[in-house]
Amino acid sequence: MTTRISAVPRPAPAVDLAVPFADCHITSDAQAAVLRVLQSGWVTTGREVAAFETEFAAAVGAEYAVAVSSCTQGIELALRSLGLPPGSLVLSSTMTFCGAVQAIMHAGHQPVLVDVDPATGLPTPATVRTAVQAFGRPAALTVVHWAGDVADVPALAEAAGVPLDHVVVDAAHALGTYAGDAPVGSGPGATCFSFYATKNLPLGEGGMITTDDAARADWLRKARLHGMTADAWRRYLPGGSWRYNVADAGLKANMTDIQAAMGRAQLTHFPSWQRRRAQIAAQYDEQLAGLPGVGLPHRPAPGQGTHAWHLYPIRLRLNGGIDRDEVIAALSERAIGTSVHFIPVHRLAYFSQAALIPSAGLTGADALFGQLLSLPMYPRLSGAQVDAVCAAITGIAHQGISGKGTE
């Protein structure tokens, strides 16, 4: 006999959920900044992008920041900047967004998928060594700070036999994450951030690459715009020249001044938004801790870092045959939006053939995937909405324990 969640009225699909999963909040001052740029007569890459780069680099403690059109393009450019031979092996966690692995392939390299610890969702030195033993030493390594948690980048790089300047950090979830006392984005190598609509600094689209290497930053600025030695802003400035050269292959991956002006305004609100995310995580913790069948998100141990709380992913191991997808449906009926981060890349048809996967499989990611559920997490989420989410999950969990609704 399996336990089923008690039937609830199934309302017609609603356009606006009572508790949406995500919220892309563009502040009034960011909207005003967009209007200012639109009225300026210059909307593409220009002074706003340069100012945003300077302010963002200061915010994460990096020497240089290069604004790009997306985090995915940032990862590709960061890999291209290494000048690796075509077809080089590049390690990637399988518990990541598909675009991060596509970036490896678009850079001309061969992705090798790495398993994760199902308790954390992060690769470990042991899972990295398994991939290296199966396919050989890689030329580079991408590391994702999944959900905003802290991956041990130095330990993973050592296990892979890769120098730190050949690590590309995928920080799409990690603006606001700290490794120890250092914000993600500082230090050697290249770190790539996302400003997608659901991210901790939402612009709708856009990304940033940070690095402490001046030569690498200079190469990235050229490569993001076709490899041209001078962009339009510099060519059309008073005293500028129309002449330019192209020495390397590049992409069309620049950020516009419209996005950058939004980003500068949004960045001023970022500290208060992060404090609110931490408050929401604490409220979830208080109400869901100890609930049978519900595991709280992993977070850094004291002194090891700070979680950015981009996501709040719980693990469901409910009794009575209630599975994750049934919980998602029940919460949706209660007007509560959720998501799953992520479908492991090796489970996607294209990458199951295009990526290298250890013969033993990626069992940690497989075990974790069936349990994952990302709850709403954004600064404008109210305490009452968090209470509603927790009450619904508590009711579902208790129903699974008691066996009510069995057939």
Backbone torsions as a table, in degrees:
resi	resn	phi	psi	omega
1	MET	NA	133.6	178.0
2	THR	-109.0	147.8	177.2
3	THR	-82.5	135.8	175.9
4	ARG	-120.3	146.5	178.3
5	ILE	-70.7	133.0	-176.7
6	SER	-53.0	141.1	-179.5
7	ALA	-63.9	138.4	174.4
8	VAL	-126.0	157.3	178.4
9	PRO	-56.3	136.5	180.0
10	ARG	-100.7	97.0	-178.8
11	PRO	-71.3	160.9	174.2
12	ALA	-61.2	147.0	-179.6
13	PRO	-51.7	132.2	-178.1
14	ALA	-101.4	143.7	177.1
15	VAL	-71.7	-41.9	-178.5
16	ASP	-112.1	117.0	176.2
17	LEU	-77.0	150.6	176.2
18	ALA	-63.1	-37.0	174.8
19	VAL	-129.0	87.1	179.2
20	PRO	-62.1	154.6	178.0
21	PHE	-68.4	-39.4	-175.0
22	ALA	-133.6	164.8	-177.1
23	ASP	-150.3	111.9	177.8
24	CYS	-93.4	95.5	-176.1
25	HIS	-96.2	114.1	174.6
26	ILE	-104.4	114.2	-172.7
27	THR	-67.0	163.6	-179.5
28	SER	-63.5	-35.9	179.4
29	ASP	-72.1	-29.5	174.5
30	ALA	-69.3	-39.0	176.6
31	GLN	-63.8	-39.5	178.0
32	ALA	-65.9	-35.5	179.0
33	ALA	-65.0	-37.7	177.2
34	VAL	-62.4	-45.0	179.4
35	LEU	-61.7	-39.6	178.5
36	ARG	-60.2	-42.2	179.3
37	VAL	-68.0	-43.1	179.8
38	LEU	-60.1	-33.7	-179.7
39	GLN	-82.4	-12.0	-174.8
40	SER	-77.4	-22.7	-176.4
41	GLY	91.2	-4.0	177.6
42	TRP	-131.6	114.2	-173.2
43	VAL	-115.8	-16.8	-179.0
44	THR	-90.6	-162.8	-173.5
45	THR	-58.6	121.9	-177.6
46	GLY	-161.5	-139.8	-173.1
47	ARG	-66.9	-32.6	179.5
48	GLU	-66.3	-40.3	177.4
49	VAL	-62.3	-45.2	179.9
50	ALA	-61.0	-41.2	-180.0
51	ALA	-68.6	-40.7	178.6
52	PHE	-62.4	-41.0	178.1
53	GLU	-59.7	-45.0	-179.8
54	THR	-63.4	-44.9	-177.6
55	GLU	-70.1	-36.8	179.9
56	PHE	-69.3	-43.8	178.4
57	ALA	-56.9	-42.4	178.7
58	ALA	-64.5	-37.5	-177.0
59	ALA	-66.0	-31.6	-178.4
60	VAL	-107.0	3.5	176.5
61	GLY	75.3	28.5	179.0
62	ALA	-100.8	156.0	176.5
63	GLU	-73.5	-39.3	-174.3
64	TYR	-137.9	148.4	173.7
65	ALA	-135.7	138.9	-179.1
66	VAL	-125.2	115.8	-177.8
67	ALA	-78.7	137.3	-178.3
68	VAL	-136.5	177.2	-173.2
69	SER	-79.1	-21.4	178.8
70	SER	-165.3	162.1	174.4
71	CYS	-64.3	-37.2	179.1
72	THR	-59.1	-46.9	177.1
73	GLN	-65.1	-33.5	177.5
74	GLY	-62.5	-44.0	179.0
75	ILE	-62.4	-43.8	179.0
76	GLU	-61.4	-46.3	179.9
77	LEU	-64.1	-40.7	179.6
78	ALA	-62.0	-39.3	176.8
79	LEU	-68.7	-42.2	178.2
80	ARG	-60.3	-34.0	-176.8
81	SER	-65.9	-16.2	179.6
82	LEU	-78.7	-17.1	179.3
83	GLY	64.8	36.9	-177.8
84	LEU	-74.2	152.9	174.1
85	PRO	-61.2	144.6	178.2
86	PRO	-56.3	140.5	178.8
87	GLY	82.0	11.6	179.2
88	SER	-63.7	149.3	176.8
89	LEU	-76.8	131.5	177.0
90	VAL	-131.4	122.5	-179.6
91	LEU	-79.5	145.3	174.9
92	SER	-148.3	140.7	169.9
93	SER	-59.6	143.1	173.4
94	THR	-77.3	-17.7	179.6
95	MET	-92.0	73.1	-177.5
96	THR	-152.3	175.0	177.6
97	PHE	-77.9	144.6	-175.7
98	CYS	-57.2	-33.1	-178.6
99	GLY	-60.8	-31.1	-179.5
100	ALA	-66.6	-33.5	178.5
101	VAL	-81.7	-35.1	174.6
102	GLN	-60.7	-34.0	179.2
103	ALA	-61.6	-37.8	177.2
104	ILE	-62.0	-44.4	-177.9
105	MET	-69.6	-39.8	179.1
106	HIS	-66.8	-25.6	175.0
107	ALA	-77.8	-4.7	176.0
108	GLY	94.6	20.2	-174.0
109	HIS	-120.8	172.6	-175.0
110	GLN	-104.7	113.4	178.9
111	PRO	-74.6	138.7	173.8
112	VAL	-118.8	120.4	-173.8
113	LEU	-87.5	139.0	-175.2
114	VAL	-116.3	139.4	178.9
115	ASP	-75.9	168.5	179.8
116	VAL	-124.8	161.7	169.9
117	ASP	-76.0	120.6	-177.5
118	PRO	-64.1	-15.7	177.9
119	ALA	-79.8	-20.5	-176.0
120	THR	-122.6	-24.8	-172.8
121	GLY	79.2	6.4	-176.6
122	LEU	-113.9	147.2	172.0
123	PRO	-62.6	159.1	176.6
124	THR	-124.7	163.6	173.7
125	PRO	-53.8	-35.8	179.9
126	ALA	-65.8	-43.3	180.0
127	THR	-69.6	-32.7	175.4
128	VAL	-65.3	-45.5	-179.9
129	ARG	-61.8	-35.1	177.2
130	THR	-60.1	-43.8	179.3
131	ALA	-66.8	-40.5	179.8
132	VAL	-65.5	-42.3	178.7
133	GLN	-63.3	-32.4	-178.2
134	ALA	-76.7	-36.2	-169.2
135	PHE	-127.5	-6.1	-179.9
136	GLY	102.0	168.9	-177.1
137	ARG	-67.6	130.5	-179.4
138	PRO	-80.8	164.9	174.9
139	ALA	-87.9	-24.6	-177.9
140	ALA	-154.5	169.2	-175.5
141	LEU	-141.7	131.5	169.2
142	THR	-104.5	139.1	-178.3
143	VAL	-129.1	123.9	178.0
144	VAL	-103.5	130.7	172.1
145	HIS	-84.7	79.9	-168.6
146	TRP	-61.3	130.1	177.5
147	ALA	69.7	-4.3	-174.2
148	GLY	104.8	0.6	175.6
149	ASP	-74.4	174.9	-174.3
150	VAL	-106.7	115.1	170.7
151	ALA	-85.4	145.9	-180.0
152	ASP	-86.0	85.3	-173.7
153	VAL	-60.6	-48.7	-179.7
154	PRO	-59.2	-41.6	-179.1
155	ALA	-66.7	-39.4	179.1
156	LEU	-68.0	-40.3	178.2
157	ALA	-64.2	-41.6	178.2
158	GLU	-62.7	-42.8	179.6
159	ALA	-63.5	-32.8	-179.6
160	ALA	-82.6	-14.5	-174.6
161	GLY	72.4	32.2	-175.4
162	VAL	-115.6	131.4	175.6
163	PRO	-65.8	153.5	-175.1
164	LEU	-61.5	-28.1	179.3
165	ASP	-76.3	-4.1	173.6
166	HIS	-106.0	17.1	172.8
167	VAL	-100.0	127.5	172.0
168	VAL	-105.3	116.0	-178.3
169	VAL	-89.1	123.0	175.4
170	ASP	-89.8	100.8	-177.6
171	ALA	-106.0	31.7	178.6
172	ALA	-57.2	-31.2	178.8
173	HIS	-99.4	-0.2	-159.1
174	ALA	-120.0	19.8	169.4
175	LEU	-71.8	115.5	-173.2
176	GLY	106.5	-9.6	174.4
177	THR	-78.3	140.7	174.2
178	TYR	-119.8	137.5	169.6
179	ALA	-101.9	106.0	-168.7
180	GLY	65.3	-125.4	178.5
181	ASP	-98.0	2.1	-174.5
182	ALA	-102.2	128.3	176.9
183	PRO	-66.9	141.8	172.5
184	VAL	-60.5	131.2	-175.7
185	GLY	121.5	-19.7	175.9
186	SER	-96.5	166.2	175.0
187	GLY	96.0	-173.5	-174.9
188	PRO	-72.0	169.9	178.6
189	GLY	79.3	-155.9	179.3
190	ALA	-133.4	139.9	179.8
191	THR	-123.1	134.2	-174.6
192	CYS	-117.2	127.0	-177.9
193	PHE	-112.1	157.8	178.7
194	SER	-119.9	141.6	173.9
195	PHE	-116.8	27.8	177.7
196	TYR	-58.0	164.1	-170.4
197	ALA	-57.4	-28.0	-176.5
198	THR	-94.8	-1.2	-170.4
199	LYS	-81.8	172.3	-176.3
200	ASN	-65.7	-25.6	171.5
201	LEU	-122.7	86.8	-171.8
202	PRO	-84.2	129.5	171.4
203	LEU	-120.8	-6.4	-171.9
204	GLY	103.4	-57.1	175.6
205	GLU	-146.8	166.2	175.8
206	GLY	125.6	163.8	179.8
207	GLY	-156.6	174.9	-179.8
208	MET	-147.8	140.1	172.3
209	ILE	-112.5	129.5	174.7
210	THR	-113.9	148.8	179.5
211	THR	-160.3	158.1	174.1
212	ASP	-102.6	6.2	-177.0
213	ASP	-100.3	111.6	-175.7
214	ALA	-62.7	-42.4	-178.5
215	ALA	-65.7	-38.9	179.1
216	ARG	-66.0	-41.7	178.6
217	ALA	-61.6	-41.1	179.5
218	ASP	-64.1	-42.5	177.8
219	TRP	-62.8	-43.0	-178.5
220	LEU	-62.8	-39.9	179.7
221	ARG	-61.9	-38.3	177.4
222	LYS	-72.2	-45.4	-173.7
223	ALA	-66.5	-27.5	-179.6
224	ARG	-69.6	-13.5	-179.0
225	LEU	-132.5	67.0	172.0
226	HIS	68.1	5.2	-175.8
227	GLY	83.0	9.2	-177.6
228	MET	-70.1	140.8	-178.0
229	THR	-76.3	-14.6	177.7
230	ALA	-146.4	128.3	178.4
231	ASP	-82.4	175.7	-175.2
232	ALA	-62.1	-38.2	-178.1
233	TRP	-58.8	-46.5	-179.1
234	ARG	-71.9	-32.2	179.6
235	ARG	-70.2	-32.2	-174.3
236	TYR	-99.1	0.1	173.7
237	LEU	-63.7	152.8	174.7
238	PRO	-53.8	127.4	-178.4
239	GLY	88.1	-5.6	179.6
240	GLY	-75.1	164.7	-179.5
241	SER	-115.8	146.9	177.6
242	TRP	-74.0	-10.5	-174.7
243	ARG	-78.7	145.5	173.0
244	TYR	-154.9	166.5	177.1
245	ASN	-128.8	161.6	173.4
246	VAL	-128.0	112.5	-177.0
247	ALA	-101.4	-23.9	-177.4
248	ASP	-136.3	158.5	175.1
249	ALA	-65.4	137.4	179.7
250	GLY	-132.1	-176.2	179.9
251	LEU	-124.2	166.3	167.6
252	LYS	-95.5	90.7	-171.3
253	ALA	-142.0	29.6	-177.7
254	ASN	-83.9	158.7	173.6
255	MET	-95.2	148.7	177.7
256	THR	-90.9	161.4	175.5
257	ASP	-65.1	-27.0	177.1
258	ILE	-61.9	-50.0	178.7
259	GLN	-63.1	-43.0	-176.3
260	ALA	-65.1	-38.1	178.2
261	ALA	-64.5	-40.8	173.5
262	MET	-59.2	-45.9	-177.1
263	GLY	-61.5	-40.7	179.5
264	ARG	-62.0	-42.0	179.5
265	ALA	-70.2	-45.1	-179.7
266	GLN	-61.2	-35.8	-176.8
267	LEU	-62.0	-29.5	178.9
268	THR	-67.7	-22.6	179.7
269	HIS	-93.1	-9.6	-171.1
270	PHE	-57.7	-44.6	-179.5
271	PRO	-58.5	-42.4	179.6
272	SER	-69.8	-34.1	176.9
273	TRP	-64.1	-39.5	179.3
274	GLN	-66.9	-38.2	176.6
275	ARG	-61.9	-40.2	179.6
276	ARG	-67.0	-39.4	176.7
277	ARG	-59.8	-42.1	179.1
278	ALA	-64.5	-37.7	177.2
279	GLN	-63.7	-41.9	-180.0
280	ILE	-64.7	-43.5	178.3
281	ALA	-59.6	-41.0	179.2
282	ALA	-65.2	-36.5	178.3
283	GLN	-67.5	-42.9	174.0
284	TYR	-59.4	-47.1	-179.6
285	ASP	-54.2	-47.8	-174.8
286	GLU	-61.9	-40.0	-174.0
287	GLN	-88.8	-23.4	-176.9
288	LEU	-102.7	-14.7	-178.7
289	ALA	-60.9	133.2	177.3
290	GLY	81.0	-1.3	179.1
291	LEU	-73.2	119.8	-175.8
292	PRO	-57.1	132.0	177.5
293	GLY	85.7	0.7	-179.6
294	VAL	-122.1	119.4	177.6
295	GLY	-102.2	133.1	179.6
296	LEU	-76.8	159.7	179.0
297	PRO	-63.1	147.0	170.8
298	HIS	-68.4	149.9	175.1
299	ARG	-148.4	160.6	-177.0
300	PRO	-60.7	145.5	172.9
301	ALA	-68.3	155.9	179.0
302	PRO	-50.6	130.8	179.3
303	GLY	87.8	-11.9	-177.6
304	GLN	-95.1	-10.6	178.1
305	GLY	150.9	-172.2	-177.5
306	THR	-133.3	131.1	177.9
307	HIS	-78.4	136.8	179.2
308	ALA	-82.8	-13.0	-178.1
309	TRP	51.7	45.9	168.5
310	HIS	-66.3	-42.5	176.1
311	LEU	-122.8	156.6	169.6
312	TYR	-122.4	84.6	-175.4
313	PRO	-92.7	115.6	175.9
314	ILE	-93.4	163.2	174.2
315	ARG	-111.6	131.4	-179.1
316	LEU	-108.3	123.6	175.1
317	ARG	-135.2	60.8	-172.5
318	LEU	-78.9	146.3	177.3
319	ASN	-76.7	167.3	171.8
320	GLY	80.9	13.4	176.4
321	GLY	81.7	8.7	177.4
322	ILE	-77.4	122.2	-179.1
323	ASP	-105.2	173.0	-175.2
324	ARG	-58.1	-44.3	-176.3
325	ASP	-67.0	-32.1	175.8
326	GLU	-67.2	-36.9	176.3
327	VAL	-64.8	-42.5	177.9
328	ILE	-57.9	-44.8	-179.4
329	ALA	-64.3	-41.6	-179.2
330	ALA	-65.7	-39.9	177.9
331	LEU	-67.3	-37.0	178.1
332	SER	-63.1	-39.3	177.1
333	GLU	-63.3	-26.4	177.1
334	ARG	-91.2	13.7	177.8
335	ALA	64.2	37.8	177.1
336	ILE	-118.5	119.9	-179.8
337	GLY	-86.5	142.2	177.8
338	THR	-141.0	175.8	175.2
339	SER	-153.8	179.0	178.6
340	VAL	-130.1	126.9	-178.8
341	HIS	-128.9	102.6	3.8
342	PHE	-133.3	174.6	160.1
343	ILE	-70.1	118.6	-179.3
344	PRO	-53.4	139.8	-172.5
345	VAL	-58.1	-35.8	-177.1
346	HIS	-68.9	-11.9	176.8
347	ARG	-88.6	-5.0	178.3
348	LEU	-90.8	133.8	-167.4
349	ALA	-54.0	-45.7	-175.4
350	TYR	-63.1	-47.0	-174.6
351	PHE	-76.0	-21.8	176.3
352	SER	-63.3	-20.6	177.4
353	GLN	-105.4	-36.3	-172.1
354	ALA	-84.2	-26.5	-179.0
355	ALA	-97.2	157.7	174.4
356	LEU	-88.8	129.6	-175.2
357	ILE	-127.7	126.7	179.2
358	PRO	-54.4	143.4	-176.2
359	SER	-61.5	-26.4	178.6
360	ALA	-73.7	-7.7	-179.3
361	GLY	85.9	-176.8	-179.0
362	LEU	-122.7	69.4	-167.9
363	THR	-70.9	-30.7	178.2
364	GLY	-64.3	-45.4	178.3
365	ALA	-65.7	-39.4	179.0
366	ASP	-62.2	-41.7	179.7
367	ALA	-65.8	-39.5	-178.3
368	LEU	-71.5	-39.7	-172.4
369	PHE	-55.3	-44.6	-177.3
370	GLY	-68.3	-12.5	-177.6
371	GLN	-102.9	-15.8	-168.1
372	LEU	-73.1	140.4	172.1
373	LEU	-150.9	118.9	178.1
374	SER	-91.2	123.8	-179.9
375	LEU	-90.5	160.2	177.6
376	PRO	-54.3	136.6	-179.3
377	MET	-154.8	103.7	176.7
378	TYR	-163.7	155.1	-170.0
379	PRO	-59.3	-31.6	-178.0
380	ARG	-86.7	6.1	173.9
381	LEU	-67.9	125.1	-176.4
382	SER	-84.1	160.7	175.0
383	GLY	-59.1	-38.5	179.2
384	ALA	-64.9	-37.1	178.2
385	GLN	-67.4	-40.1	176.4
386	VAL	-62.1	-42.4	177.4
387	ASP	-57.8	-42.1	-178.6
388	ALA	-64.5	-41.6	178.2
389	VAL	-62.8	-46.8	-177.7
390	CYS	-65.4	-39.0	179.4
391	ALA	-64.0	-40.1	179.6
392	ALA	-65.9	-44.5	179.9
393	ILE	-65.5	-40.4	178.8
394	THR	-61.2	-43.6	178.8
395	GLY	-62.7	-41.8	179.3
396	ILE	-65.8	-43.1	-179.4
397	ALA	-63.4	-43.6	-179.5
398	HIS	-67.5	-33.2	177.7
399	GLN	-64.4	-39.4	178.1
400	GLY	-64.9	-34.2	-178.9
401	ILE	-73.6	-42.1	-175.0
402	SER	-77.1	-23.9	-179.6
403	GLY	82.3	14.2	176.8
404	LYS	-63.3	144.0	179.0
405	GLY	85.9	9.0	179.8
406	THR	-70.1	153.3	179.7
407	GLU	-117.7	NA	NA
